[in-house]
Amino acid sequence: MTSVLVVNDQALQRLGFRMLLAAQPDLTVVGEASGGFEAVRLSAELRPDVVLMDVRVPDSGGIEAIRRITRPSTLPHSSGAAGAVRTPPQVLALTSAGLDGHTQAALRAGARGFLLEDATPDELTAAVRIVATGDAVITPGLTRALIDAVRQQRPSRPTEREAGLDRLTGRERDVLIAVASGWSNTEIATRLSIAPTTVKSHVSNILGKIGVRARVQAVVFAYESGLVRPA
């Protein structure tokens, strides 16, 4: 059973999400929050698998709340082995329209996935299940907008980014370039003549080596490191 914390400053929105998620046999809503401070507190207390959050919630703000929720150091230790830090919740962020500063900031803060607020009920429940497993999810439109946005930005912290790039093998660089170009795992496998499972393994290794959690963060890294340059 996947547990979900719903974060939205609108009571009717929270009720709607609760009813939708509770109707699924494998999903359960363990709590609701109307603001950032409350979301951080309830996340620590209830330990949900997924936090479904509007990035524009008040109080401490959605971005800061996401950062505090997804950082293990801000969460209490589990009741297991001494000194062990529990796995933090995965954050699925909702955004009103297109890609803006909130969306990019939420990504950098540690959000695992993004959906537009006009997503269908099936898209929402599917996204919750996906991020609960540790995978990333983002709508195709937002992915394209993200790629367009980072293409127009000047690389930041080049020394740090280039150092991360040096950890990648030649094949991993090829896969990262393909990911930054917007290709799916199946497309990458076909174009590089490797198995889809091999692509998935490469992507996982890439995320670990460059120190990010989501595929879309790898896209940002590819452009900021200079591996992929604007056309």
GIMO-V361164 format. One record per backbone hydrogen bond with DSSP energy under -1.0 kcal/mol. CO is the residue of the C=O (numbers start at 1). NH is the residue of the N-H. E is the energy in kcal/mol with one decimal. If there is no record, write none. Layout:
CO_NH_E / CO_NH_E
This chain:
2_28_-2.4 / 3_49_-1.1 / 3_50_-2.1 / 4_30_-2.2 / 5_52_-2.5 / 6_33_-2.4 / 7_54_-1.8 / 10_14_-2.3 / 11_15_-2.4 / 12_16_-2.4 / 13_17_-2.5 / 14_18_-2.6 / 15_19_-2.6 / 16_20_-2.2 / 17_21_-2.8 / 18_22_-2.7 / 19_23_-1.0 / 21_24_-1.7 / 24_27_-1.3 / 26_2_-2.9 / 28_4_-2.5 / 31_6_-2.2 / 33_8_-2.3 / 35_39_-2.0 / 36_40_-2.2 / 37_41_-2.2 / 38_42_-2.9 / 39_43_-2.1 / 40_44_-1.8 / 41_45_-2.0 / 42_46_-3.5 / 43_47_-1.5 / 49_90_-2.5 / 50_5_-2.4 / 51_92_-2.6 / 52_7_-3.1 / 53_94_-2.8 / 54_57_-1.4 / 58_36_-2.3 / 58_61_-1.3 / 61_65_-2.1 / 62_66_-2.5 / 63_67_-2.1 / 64_68_-2.2 / 65_69_-2.5 / 66_70_-2.4 / 71_74_-1.9 / 72_75_-1.7 / 81_84_-2.0 / 84_78_-1.2 / 90_51_-2.7 / 91_112_-2.3 / 91_113_-1.5 / 92_53_-2.4 / 93_115_-2.1 / 94_55_-2.0 / 95_117_-1.9 / 100_104_-2.0 / 101_105_-2.5 / 102_106_-2.5 / 103_107_-2.0 / 104_108_-2.1 / 105_109_-1.8 / 106_111_-2.4 / 112_137_-1.0 / 113_93_-2.8 / 115_95_-2.3 / 116_119_-1.9 / 120_124_-2.3 / 121_125_-2.5 / 122_126_-2.1 / 123_127_-2.1 / 124_128_-2.2 / 125_129_-1.9 / 126_130_-2.1 / 127_131_-2.6 / 128_132_-1.7 / 130_135_-1.4 / 131_134_-1.4 / 137_114_-2.1 / 139_143_-2.2 / 140_144_-2.4 / 141_145_-2.0 / 142_146_-2.6 / 143_147_-2.5 / 144_148_-2.4 / 145_149_-2.2 / 146_150_-2.7 / 147_151_-1.7 / 157_161_-2.4 / 158_162_-2.9 / 159_163_-1.8 / 160_164_-1.7 / 161_165_-2.1 / 162_166_-1.7 / 164_167_-1.1 / 165_168_-1.6 / 169_173_-2.1 / 170_174_-1.9 / 171_175_-2.3 / 172_176_-2.5 / 173_177_-2.5 / 174_178_-1.9 / 175_179_-2.6 / 176_180_-2.7 / 178_183_-2.1 / 179_182_-1.8 / 184_188_-2.5 / 185_189_-2.5 / 186_190_-2.0 / 187_191_-2.5 / 188_192_-2.4 / 189_194_-2.0 / 195_199_-1.9 / 196_200_-2.4 / 197_201_-1.9 / 198_202_-2.5 / 199_203_-2.8 / 200_204_-2.2 / 201_205_-2.3 / 202_206_-2.6 / 203_207_-2.5 / 204_208_-1.9 / 205_209_-2.4 / 206_210_-2.3 / 207_212_-2.2 / 214_218_-1.3 / 215_219_-1.3 / 216_220_-1.6 / 217_221_-2.3 / 218_222_-2.4 / 219_223_-1.6 / 220_224_-2.8 / 221_225_-2.6 / 222_228_-2.1
